[in-house]
Amino acid sequence: MPKNVEKDRFYYHEDFLGSPDGRAVRILSEYFGPLRR
């Protein structure tokens, strides 16, 4: 995938991640992050 398309993804945007809409992404990352270790 081209780099410019990757940077348009919402999980790169701190404003989105800090918003109520980004809550599901934060919760999933807290769950799946430790499983990768």
N, C-alpha and C positions, 0 to 999 in steps of 0.2 A: 504494500500500500504506500502511495507517495507520502512523504513527510508532511506536506501542507494539509492533507486530508486528516492525518493523525492528530494534528494540533487543533483541528476544529471539533474534536470530540468533547462532549460536555464534561467528562471526568478530568479533563485538564484545566477546567475553569474553576478557580477558587471561589468565585461568586456563586457558582452553581452548587459546588460541594458544601458550602456553608449555608445554603438556603434550605428551607423546609422541603423543597422538591428533591434535594440531594441527600436527604436523610436515609433513604433506602440504600443508596450506594455506600454511605458511611457504615451502616449496620452490616451490610454484606461483607465489606472489607474487614470489619472487626471479627467476623465469624470465619471467613476464608483465609485471612492473613496468617493466623497461627497454624492453620492446617498445612500450609506450604513449607513450614520450617521443619 
